[in-house]
Each structure stands twice: as structure tokens, then as C-alpha cells.
């Protein structure tokens, strides 16, 4: 096969570009949510509140993924599991917070259990989000 720089045969160029942009948007949203999400451990959250916030986060993901959904069938058909995991890895904070809230919202887990581990959760998630946001701002040309 001819070696062409910047070409990935697992996706068409446009599909790869759209997928990376979508995951990048989810990662940015996850960074901001994890920074603000630490406050959730300091206020009492009911099951309905957790479900509502989790559903709002899912709506954000659906809204951001409008163009991505055009390429998702091609992505799943032509990309290996490892490449999919590497593609989705930057959005781990968004997925984690959404999963925690929806799990508490539908009653699979108790919010109090997360509250007992809040020091660890806040420390790891919030500090890693701040580091990622500072890196992304330093990557912008002219700053």
C-alpha cells in the first residue's frame, strides 16, 4: 500500500475529523463539568435531581454529536476495539460523571456512597481536569 502521511484507512478523512472533533468537544465539556461537579458532593442531591442532571448531560452529548452520527456506522464497521477505546479515551470525565449521575438517578447506586469517597473523587477528577484545561489553553497559538 502506498504510504501517505496523515491518512488513516480505518475512516474516511472527514469521518475521522468529525469523530475527533466530537470526542474533543465531549472532553472539554467533561473538563468543565468535573471542575463544577465537585460542588455536587457538597449539596444534597435527590434521585430525581441526579436523573435530571444526567439526562441533561446526555442531551448535551446528543446535541454535540449531530454530525458525528452520520459517520458512526462506518466508524464501528471499520475500526478495531483498541482504536475505538483510544478515540473515546479523552471523554472519560464526561462519561464518568454521566454514569454516576444516571446510576444514582435510576437507583442502581446511592449518592451517599459517592459522598463517602468525595475527597478522592474531587481530588482526582478536578485536578486532572484543571491540568487538561491548562494544557489545552497553552496549545492555542498566540497564548
VENCOR-V827548 format. One record per residue. N is the residue number from 0. RES is the residue in one small letter. PHI is phi in degrees with one decimal (NA if undefined). PSI is psi in whole degrees, 0 to 359 (999 if undefined). D_CENTER is the distance of its C-alpha to the mean C-alpha in whole Angstrom. Layout:
N&RES&PHI&PSI&D_CENTER ; N&RES&PHI&PSI&D_CENTER
This chain:
0&x&NA&144&35 ; 1&x&-69.4&131&35 ; 2&x&-83.8&113&33 ; 3&x&-119.4&122&31 ; 4&x&-65.6&138&29 ; 5&x&78.1&8&25 ; 6&x&-105.8&130&25 ; 7&x&-118.1&113&23 ; 8&x&-70.8&352&25 ; 9&x&-76.1&339&22 ; 10&x&-141.8&152&21 ; 11&x&-64.5&158&23 ; 12&x&-57.9&316&22 ; 13&x&-65.5&319&21 ; 14&x&-63.0&319&19 ; 15&x&-65.7&317&17 ; 16&x&-62.5&315&17 ; 17&x&-66.0&318&15 ; 18&x&-62.8&316&13 ; 19&x&-65.9&323&12 ; 20&x&-66.1&317&12 ; 21&x&-63.0&312&10 ; 22&x&-65.0&323&7 ; 23&x&-62.9&320&8 ; 24&x&-65.4&318&8 ; 25&x&-64.3&321&4 ; 26&x&-63.8&318&5 ; 27&x&-65.3&316&8 ; 28&x&-61.5&319&7 ; 29&x&-64.2&323&5 ; 30&x&-62.1&312&8 ; 31&x&-67.5&321&10 ; 32&x&-66.1&323&9 ; 33&x&-72.6&328&10 ; 34&x&-67.6&313&13 ; 35&x&-77.8&339&14 ; 36&x&-69.7&341&13 ; 37&x&-60.9&331&16 ; 38&x&-66.4&335&19 ; 39&x&-61.9&333&18 ; 40&x&-78.3&348&20 ; 41&x&-101.2&356&23 ; 42&x&-121.0&147&23 ; 43&x&-71.1&129&24 ; 44&x&-115.5&129&22 ; 45&x&-85.3&170&23 ; 46&x&-62.9&320&22 ; 47&x&-66.4&321&22 ; 48&x&-64.9&316&20 ; 49&x&-62.6&318&17 ; 50&x&-64.9&318&18 ; 51&x&-64.6&315&18 ; 52&x&-65.2&318&15 ; 53&x&-62.2&319&13 ; 54&x&-66.3&323&14 ; 55&x&-63.2&321&14 ; 56&x&-67.1&322&10 ; 57&x&-65.4&323&10 ; 58&x&-64.0&322&13 ; 59&x&-61.9&316&11 ; 60&x&-62.6&319&8 ; 61&x&-65.8&320&12 ; 62&x&-65.1&315&13 ; 63&x&-68.4&336&11 ; 64&x&-97.0&19&12 ; 65&x&-56.6&307&16 ; 66&x&-72.5&326&17 ; 67&x&-60.7&323&14 ; 68&x&-63.2&341&16 ; 69&x&-69.2&333&19 ; 70&x&-109.0&359&18 ; 71&x&-65.6&324&17 ; 72&x&-63.8&318&20 ; 73&x&-65.1&320&21 ; 74&x&-60.3&311&18 ; 75&x&-68.3&325&18 ; 76&x&-74.6&327&22 ; 77&x&-112.2&359&22 ; 78&x&-115.4&138&19 ; 79&x&-72.8&165&20 ; 80&x&-61.1&319&18 ; 81&x&-62.4&316&17 ; 82&x&-65.9&325&16 ; 83&x&-65.4&317&14 ; 84&x&-63.4&319&12 ; 85&x&-66.5&326&13 ; 86&x&-68.4&319&11 ; 87&x&-82.9&345&8 ; 88&x&-54.0&319&8 ; 89&x&-63.3&341&7 ; 90&x&-94.3&20&3 ; 91&x&-63.0&325&5 ; 92&x&-66.1&316&5 ; 93&x&-60.5&313&3 ; 94&x&-64.7&321&5 ; 95&x&-64.7&310&7 ; 96&x&-65.7&319&8 ; 97&x&-62.9&317&9 ; 98&x&-64.0&316&10 ; 99&x&-60.6&313&13 ; 100&x&-67.8&316&14 ; 101&x&-68.0&323&14 ; 102&x&-61.9&316&16 ; 103&x&-69.5&326&18 ; 104&x&-69.4&326&19 ; 105&x&-97.5&3&20 ; 106&x&89.2&13&22 ; 107&x&-75.8&335&21 ; 108&x&-142.9&161&21 ; 109&x&-99.3&135&22 ; 110&x&-61.7&329&20 ; 111&x&-62.6&328&23 ; 112&x&-64.0&322&22 ; 113&x&-70.8&326&19 ; 114&x&-63.3&328&21 ; 115&x&-68.4&334&24 ; 116&x&-103.5&18&21 ; 117&x&-61.0&325&20 ; 118&x&-61.5&317&21 ; 119&x&-69.7&313&19 ; 120&x&-62.3&312&16 ; 121&x&-62.9&317&17 ; 122&x&-62.1&312&18 ; 123&x&-74.3&307&15 ; 124&x&-68.9&313&12 ; 125&x&-68.0&316&14 ; 126&x&-66.0&322&16 ; 127&x&-69.0&328&13 ; 128&x&-68.5&319&11 ; 129&x&-63.2&318&15 ; 130&x&-62.4&315&16 ; 131&x&-64.5&319&13 ; 132&x&-65.1&321&14 ; 133&x&-67.7&324&17 ; 134&x&-65.8&316&17 ; 135&x&-66.7&327&15 ; 136&x&-71.2&327&18 ; 137&x&-76.2&342&21 ; 138&x&-80.0&345&20 ; 139&x&-74.7&126&21 ; 140&x&-60.8&142&24 ; 141&x&91.3&2&27 ; 142&x&-117.1&999&25
